[in-house]
């Protein structure tokens, strides 16, 4: 795998996909918490069924088991106010939590939604959530925000339903393979095109504020690093040196990129200031150094190098200095990615029988494998550091998958054909 990466610093093979993702939980938590999300009180013909989206989010997390609406038919009426909540009935149905709510439509297609979360066994309301949409296209986001707050209240972990992912696909167009960089909601809905090209697109990397994305294109026959604002489509060519320009990784302050360049014949890491374009060489060895990732505190860079004779992960200070090898188990370790909280380093571990996603505890160096292989790659953390998205080999080709960092919940994100290089966006900044 590493030799393929050396050719273009990332895998270029076998892309073909449809943008829409169909997410299926294939492994849930040992005990998913039963929760009933009652249809909210809202008018007919509105842009979205808010309660249905909330229920789907919670159910898809694997941490909850949402009660099917067909199993609520005995209620007349279904509760929409606290006074209508009959705890004994919901307890008899085996539910531990209950969500009710209402949606008020606003002028211009907007809305205000209010949801209430009840602890069925303690017979008390434990959360009231309000979320708004200013236009019809924001109703799904409004629903995800409600689900995020319910999820956090019940699990203690911030929800990621109202976040974005990016990934690369390709399709055949006029007898040629056309690559596309897509961004979508975390549930696969609302796919939108960031870029397209008849040359490969690689290495999408979100800025810390979630407003820009850096990626690699081979448009014009040579590699270049592009920085684009998906919301507007505006972009600039950031780098286009002779040789390899690849693997952009943002620093947490959003002011610099760590990239791989080979204009001095060898592939090394450089730290480049976005505003001034001033650059500083970070590595200088006979080896090929690539795939940088920057720690949450901005002090450490982890990267891939073959300086020991095989592909392994190393770390060093972003200010320079000696590199320290941090991967030892298996024959090769590749594609390092720091978690947003800085506590974990994801990588691809090869033990001779398959490629699997591994998680390294930054404090202890201990490695845990959380995927089953045999060809898993491209890990990227969710912004809450609790889930990893990656590529696995499915029956119809490469597909996206997610796994919780404790390994208890796995999902497959199905689609037509192959898809590569997932990148989970950070939480949106106000």
N, C-alpha and C positions, 0 to 999 in steps of 0.2 A: 504493500500500500504506500509506503514512504517513497519508493522510487517513482510511483505515479505522481506523487505530490511534487517531487523535485522537478518534474517536467514543466509544471505551471503553478507549483506551490499549492495546488488543490486538485482534487479529482475532477476530471472533465467528462467522464464517461457516462453514457446511457441515460440521458434526460428525456422525459416525455410525460406530460401531465395535464390534467384538467385542473382548473384553479379551485373548484369547489371541493371542500373536505367534508367527509362523513365520519364523525367521531364515534367510536365504539369503545366502551370500557371492556377490556378483556381480563382484567384482574382487579378486583376491588379490595378494599380494606377488609381485615378479618371480620370486623363487625360494622357494617354500614348503619348509621343512625336513621331510623324511620322518621320521615318528615312529611307532613301533608301541607301542600301549598294550594289553598282553595282558590278557585277562579275569582279574580278581583272584580269589584263592582266597576264596570266601565261600559260605555256605550257600544253599540254594534258598528261594524265597518271601520273601526279605528286601525291605525297603522300596525299595531302589534298586540298580541295577547300577552300582557306583561307577566301574569302569573305563570303562564306556560313556559316563558323564557327563564324565569327564576327557577322553576322546578327542574327544567332541563339542565341548567347550569349546576345546580346542587347535585342532581343525580349523576351527571357526567363526571363530577369530581371523584366519584368512587367512595367518598366519605359519607354519603347520604343515600338513602333509598326513598325516592319520592313516591308517594301514594298515587296510583293511577286514578284518573278522574272517574273512570267507570266504577271504581270502588267507593266513590263518594255519593252515589246516586240515592242512597237512603236518607239523605239530609234534605229537609224541606222547611225553610230554605237553607242553602249553604250560608254559613256565617260571614258577614261582612263588617260586623261591629263586635266589640268586646262583650256586649250584653248577650249576643247570640251564641257565644262560645260555650258548648257543653263538654266539659273536660272528660266526663265519664264515658261518653260515646267515643271520643277520639282515643281514649285510653283502651277501650274495648277493641278498637281496630288495631291496636299495637303501635300507635303513633307516640313518639316521644316529644315531637315539636310540631307546632302548627303555625302557619303563616296565613294571614288574611290581609285584605287591603282594598283600596279604591283608587281609581284613576280619574282625574278631572282634566278634560280637554281644554286647551287654551287657544286663543286666537293665533292664526298663522301656522297651525299644525302642531303646536307644542303641547305639553301636558305636564301635570304635576301628579306624581304617584306617592301614596302613603301606604306603607306596609307595617304590620305589627307581628312580632314574633312572640309565641307563647310557649312556655315550658309546661307540657301537658301533665307531668307527674307532680310538679310543684304547684300547679294550678295558678300560674301567674304570668303576666306579661313581662318580658325581659328586654324588649327592644322595640323602638319605633323608628322607622326609617323613612326619610323623605328624599325624593330625587326628582329632577325636572328635565324636560326636553324643550328646546326652543323651536324645534321644527320636527316634522314627521320622521325624517331620517335619523333622528337621535333617540327614537323610542327604544330601540334595542339596547343602546348604551345606557339609557336610563334604567332599564330592567337589569342589566348586568351590574350596575352600581348597587342596586338593592340586594342582589344575590351576594355581592362581595361583602357587604356589611353583615348579612346574616351568617355567611360562612365564617367571617372573622369572630363574630360573637360566640359561635358554637365550637370553633376549633382553636381560637387563639392565634391563628395565622391569617395574615392579610390575604384576601381573595384576589385572583387574577383574571376574573371573568371579563372585566372591562379593560383588557389590554389588547395588544396587537402582536401578530407574528409576521415575519417575512420569510419567503422561500423562493427558490428558483425552479422553474419548469421549462419544458420545451415541447413544441409540437411541430409537425411537418406542415410547411406552408410553401406552396408552389415548388414542391420537390426538394425543398431545403429545410433544415432544422432551424426553427426559430426559438430563441431563448427568451424567457420573460422573468422579470423580477416582480413578484406579487406581494402585496401586503393585505392582511385580512384581520378580522376580529379573531380573538383567541378561540372561538368556537367554529371558525372556518367560514363564517358568514361575511358578506360584503367584501368579497375579493376585489382588489383594485390593482391596476397595473402601474408599476413604478417606471419600468424600462423594458424595452424589447430590442433584440438584436439578432442577426444571423450569425454572430460570433458569440462565444461563451460569455456568460455573466457569472461572476463568482464572488464569494466572501462577503455577503451583506453584513454590515455592522452598524447598529443603531447608536446614535449619539446619546449621551447621558440624559438629555432632556426629552428624548423620544421624538424630536422634531426633524432630524436629519438622518440620512443613512449613507454610509460610505460603502462602495462596492467596486469590483474590478470588471472592466470590460476589455475585450480585444477588438473593438471596433476600429477599423483602419489597419488591421493587421499587426498591432502591437498592444501590449498590455497598458492600461491606464487606470488610475484610481479616480473615481467620480464621487462627488459629494452632492446629494440631492435632497430636496425637501419634498417628501411625498405629497403633502397636502396641497402644494401649489404646482409641483412639477419642475420648479426651478432647479438648475444644477450647474455645477462648475467642474471642469477637469482639474483635479487637485495635483496629480502627478502623472507624468508621462515620460520618464527617463528611458534611456536606452537599456534594453534588457528587461528584467523582471520588475514589475511594480505590483505588489500583491499584499494580501492579508492585512488590511487596515484594522487597527484596534484603537479605540478611543481611550484617552485618559479620563478619569472621573470628572475633572473640571471642564471637559469638553473643549479644551484649548489646544490639545495636541493629538496627533496620531502616531502610533508606533506601527511601522510598515516594514516589509521586506523589499529591498532593492538589490540589484545586481549590476549596476552601472560600473562598479569597480571590479568587475569580473566574478567576484564571489557573492553568494547570497547572504546578506547580513541584515541586521535590524537597525533601523534609524528612528530617532524621535524627531518629529517635525512639528513646528509651531504653525497653527492654521493661519494666523494673521500675518506673520512675517515671512513664512515659508523657510525660516532658518532651520537647519537640520544638524543633528548631532549623531554620529555613528555610535551605536550601542554595543554591537558585537564586532569582533575583528579576529576571525580564526579561519583555519583551512576548511572548516566544516560548512555545511549548508544549514543556516539558521532561519527559521520561518515560524508561522502560526503564533504570533505574539498575543498575549492577553494581559491586561493590567489589573492589579489587585484593587479592591474597593478603596483603599487608602491612597492609591496612586503611587506607592513607594516601590512596588515590586512588579517585574515583568516575568511571566512564565512563557516559555517558548519551546519549540521543537528543534532538535539538533541531532545530527548523526556523528558528532565529534567523538563519541565513544565506540563507534563502529556499527551501531544500530540506532534506529530512531528512538530517542528518549526525551523526556521532559526535563528542562532545567529552569532555574529561577536566578534572577540577578536584580540588583538595585536598578531602578530607572535612571539613576545618576551614573551608572557604570560600575565597573569592578569585576570581580571574579564571578563566574557562573557556578551554580551548585546543582548537581543532579538530584532530582526528587522522585524519579520513577525507577523501580528496580524489579518489580514482579512481572513475569512474562518476558517474551522475546522482544517486543516493541511496545512503545507507548506513544501516542500521537494526539494531535488536536486538543491541546489544553485549553480550558476555559474556566476562569475564576467565577465563583458565585457572587452575586451582588452584595452579600453580607460579608464577603471576604473569608469565610470559614472553610470553604470547600473548593477543590480544584477538580473539575471533570476532565476526563481524558478518554481516549480509545485504547483499550488494552488488547494486545494480541498474545495469546499463550501457545500458539502453534495449531490450535484447533478452530479458532474463530476470533472475530473482533467483537468486543463487548464494551459497553459504557462502564467506566469505573469512576469512583469518587474517592479522592484523596483528602483526608483530614489534614488541613494546613498545619494545625498545631502538633499533631503526632506523626504525620506521614503515613498513617494506616490507609490501605486501599480496600474498598469494597466494590464488588461488581454488582450492578443493578439491572443489567439487561442480559438477555439469554443468547444473543448472537443469532447466526454465525457471522453476519456482516452488518454490524451496527457502527455508525459513525456520525460525525458532525454534532456533538452535544452543544446545547445552549440552555442556560438557566432561565426559568421564569423569574420575574422581578422580585418575587417573595422568597427566592432561593429554595423553595420547597419542591419544585418540579423541574425536570430536565426534558427538553424536546430534542429529538435526534432522528436520524434516518435508519430504518431497518429494511431488510430484504423481505418483501411480502410475496405472495403467490403470483401476483401480476407485475412484479418489479419493485423498485424502491418506493417505500411509503414512509410518511412521518409517523412517529410514535412519541408518547410521553411516558415517563415513569416518575413516581414520587421518589424523593431522595432516600426514603426509608425502604424503597423497593416494594411497598405494599399495594400500590395502585398503578396499573398500566393501561394505556389507551392506544388504539390504532386510529390514525387519521387517514381514512381511505379516500381514494380518488382514482381516476382513470390514468394508468401509466405511472411513470416515475416522477419523483420530486426530490429536490436536494437542498442542502445548505440552509436549514432552518435557523432563524435568528429571532429570539423573543425580545420584544421592545421593553424598555423600562417603564415604570409607572409614569403616567403623564404628569407633567409639572403644571401647576396652576397658571 
